[in-house]
């Protein structure tokens, strides 16, 4: 009795230790790691704002199309906690944590008929521990990405399926089908879950048919029997077939809404795959071979892991050097035991759920597309460890048993420390990581959102209307993404500034190198006052702009009027043009400008062609847009003209004298 109590206490202590490690690795410093919120994460949030605005959809079109479950979970998170990077990541974090106990229950059920209860429990504990300390899973759990939901759905669905196989309870079959049907609502590789289960069932039906055929083995059947031996099938009774039909019906009912949508919109079904397919390459067979080799190598070979800094420490394999040998041994064990249904299930799971990565060529390897192998892929190293651990009783000598325990402890402790260092030190301090996660845009968005709602704000940064700024700064749903700017307006301040009518208190935010050159800023806005220096941005209040040296009133196109020009002969030499918005264009087509400087005889001296720095969605009638053009030969320029081009239309100003 005392020994049994001691064993129970040790088991609970081990569970609490693993749970604590799993939580710490996924929650520690979650408010600052990952830094910022990168575009793919922000798009989930923009769609969530659509949901909160009442636009409920079965499929979200942004960024090549997105499955809906993560969007709805993010909308719930926003409703409870507000629109923040952490709230955007919370569904993935919770799903990642829940996958660990789900993996335990799945593995124990999967192994219940091939191992004793004690060994099945030990195997399940090893699987959940390996998952808890996995750098790969830690990284994915801390990112706001819908693919983290797929392993949880699979773990729960396969747990119900294997329990249904064992108990032949139709309710479990129905539940398994319904849960697995949710896979297509999580992430595009989830569509392969149905393919995998269908293939497994077909194989098991064939094996069941062969093993239940009572006729004497002759001819081809005798040869086949000599090759494959006497495999066992998880399908042992006609009630199992009936149960599988119930499971299929449950899955079909759950999948039906999205299936109907895809039937009505077939382009959406293949949209993401079409953009990355190996079949679009000049040599698909060679590309397939390259993709298979590269995506398999990422599991165990150092420097061959996923290169994306969003999802990995570039080059880090899925299994580090302490776990990779166990993984390979586990695969070998599973291959030698393929005659048992459980191992066929495991091997087929791995092969089929790697197919989304095998069939794509946009990045090799593509770690995010093989996440569907979780948690099954962790059964392989756990299987090798459990097999060795199970030999302890057969190993003579206390030292040998101690060595086995010590080896396993070394691998787990070492891998945990390796993951901790690689994530919280190596990856966290990688110089490119902050900007990969749009930390600059996140910081600027937080500053913008903290300003009074009525404060006019102008912003200059690299990409027009990036998702991170639109989510955290503008807080606009996807459906209003291309509406006229409201919370802040954008222009490339390296070339131009917008001045709204009667907006002397406007705030100008310049992100990193997208600030105006200081010499031009002081010329155009001589009363500029510095407000704040962030890590990635500066904020200014510019006050009244300098009046033009030459006042004009030239209307030569329907939208913009030239109201002034200034000439600067000192360094940096150039001309400043003053535009006034007189009407708003009907669409968001941008304009190009060609400035031509001519001498007194009309000969071309200098010319500058450039994109008009203020996009039309940022204009308001009455705004003044001031832009400058560097002109090295300005001393010879006596007259000038401007051509404004918008799509197929072009407008040319009259020839103007330069004073």
Secondary structure, DSSP 8 states (H G I E B T S, - for coil): -HHHHHHHHHHHHHHHHHHHHHHHHHHTTTTTSS-S--HHHHHHHHHHHHHHTT---SEE-TTT-EESHHHHHHHHHHHHH-S-HHHHHHHHHHHHHHHHHHHHHHHHHHTTTTS-HHHHHHHHHHHHHHHHT-HHHHHHHTS--TTHHHHHHHHHHHHHHHHHHHH--HHHHHHHHHHHHGGGGT-GGGHHHHHHHHHHHHHHHHHHHHHT--S---HHHHHHHHHH-----S--SHHHHHHHHHHHHHHHHHHHHHHHHHHH-HHHHHHHHHTTBGGGSS-HHHHHHHHHHHHHHTTTSTT-S---TTTSSTT--SS-TTTHHHHHHHHHHHHHTTTSHHHHHHHHHHHHHHHHHHTB-SSSS-GGGGGGGTTTHHHHHHHHHHHHHHTGGGS-SHHHHHHHHHHHHHHHHHHHHHHHHIIIIIITT-TTHHHHTTHHHHHHHHHHHHS-TT--EEEE-SSTT-HHHIIIII---GGGTTS---S-EE--TTTEEEE-TT-TT-EEEEETT-S--HHHHHHH-TT-EEEEE-SSEEEEE--S----SEEEEEE-SSSEEEEEEEEE-SSS-EEEEEEEE-S--SS----EEEEEEE-TTS-EEEEEEEE-SS-GGG--TT-EEEEEEE-TTGGG--EEEEEEEETTEEEE---EE--
